[in-house]
Amino acid sequence: MGGGDAEVAHERTLGMAARLGTLPPVVAGLRRYFGRATPRTVFGVRFPGAVGLAAGMDKDGRALRAWPAFGFGFVEVGTVTWHAQPGNPRPRLYRLPASEAVINRMGFNNGGATALAERLRALGPLRVPLGVSIGKSKVTPVDAAVDDYVSSLRALEPYADYFAVNVSSPNTSGLRGLQDRTALSELLSALTTPVPLLVKIAPDLSDSAIGELVEVCADHGVAGLIATNTTLSRAGLAAEDVARGAETGGLSGRPLTARALEVVTLVAKETNGTLPIIGVGGIHTPDDATRMLDAGASLVQLYTGFIYRGPGLVRAINRA
Ligand SMILES: Cc1cc2nc3c(=O)[nH]c(=O)nc-3n(C[C@H](O)[C@H](O)[C@H](O)COP(=O)(O)O)c2cc1C
């Protein structure tokens, strides 16, 4: 499928989910089929199921009534930025079906933190916890990033059950530098909030950089880590997809499974299991999810696996 087509398909899916979400009998029927799951409490929040929708699928929270009906026990909206922004020029989303992978360089296309806050206010309470992923606006220089994040945090604080501090997207220049000790420390010091704050990390950090980051996060009393974001690596692509693999952006899906699991394992070891982890990256089967949970994750999230396998995957993991 071509780059432009992949994004059109994504928009169609999102539009359909948004419409389904407005039909209460449909939502109730779907929930009966997909909804059964085992609840758990993590960082003080009660989750009706352990499988969440990862950030980026519903950046502006357009289909929030639909996702729980497909069996998701929580939803992470965003990444949103303080300033509304169009993201990178299209095409910017590519499917690599032989590899069950996706490459994206969306660049935080979103309607901005204030618009999301307004939509969430109008929507009222949801059936599942809502995570809100915040990132840096493109127009904001990296040395002014802290205020940009803080503005989004303040606007969305009334609606978030947790915040994900996104310092790991490869598609915003300079963003991943915020994972470095000094920058991260400064950012986390400024992000004071009663809402649980989680940090989402890149799979491309070295093991020692992950150790250092975990230490900074623990020092600042973060509620947990989300591991991982997309990778810049192109290892593990099927031969048919190698040419497309030359596209700039973050790779997700099957090729990420092993590294994401490795990062979750490492983080759990570094923290002796004391810091909750949301495991994400290449979960395409119930076994993948089980391995993440066994490695120390308390919750998991799906994006690319959901694209290729559909809501049946959420149901299968919930039942496993
Ligand atoms: C099209 C696309 C857009 C994404 N946008 C975001 C985003 O805005 N913020 C974020 O933290 N992660 C974003 N991600 C990363 C996912 O949340 C997830 O961490 C990553 O894709 C690995 O999981 P997966 O292999 O199940 O897709 C995006 C991923 C894709 C494929």
The ligand as a Gaussian input file, in Angstrom:
#p B3LYP/6-31G(d) Opt

LIG

0 1
 C        1.405000       6.137000      12.898000
 C        1.971000       6.139000      14.285000
 C        1.916000       7.299000      15.053000
 C        2.424000       7.329000      16.343000
 N        2.335000       8.470000      17.087000
 C        2.783000       8.485000      18.356000
 C        2.638000       9.625000      19.166000
 O        2.086000      10.638000      18.769000
 N        3.142000       9.591000      20.427000
 C        3.763000       8.479000      20.942000
 O        4.195000       8.494000      22.102000
 N        3.891000       7.366000      20.193000
 C        3.420000       7.348000      18.939000
 N        3.549000       6.210000      18.183000
 C        4.250000       5.042000      18.769000
 C        3.308000       4.024000      19.378000
 O        2.558000       4.581000      20.432000
 C        4.100000       2.810000      19.897000
 O        4.950000       3.223000      20.945000
 C        4.959000       2.164000      18.822000
 O        4.307000       2.180000      17.571000
 C        5.328000       0.726000      19.170000
 O        4.168000      -0.074000      19.332000
 P        3.565000      -1.000000      18.139000
 O        4.703000      -1.816000      17.625000
 O        2.481000      -1.798000      18.803000
 O        3.040000      -0.070000      17.109000
 C        3.027000       6.160000      16.885000
 C        3.093000       4.997000      16.106000
 C        2.566000       4.958000      14.833000
 C        2.644000       3.693000      14.024000

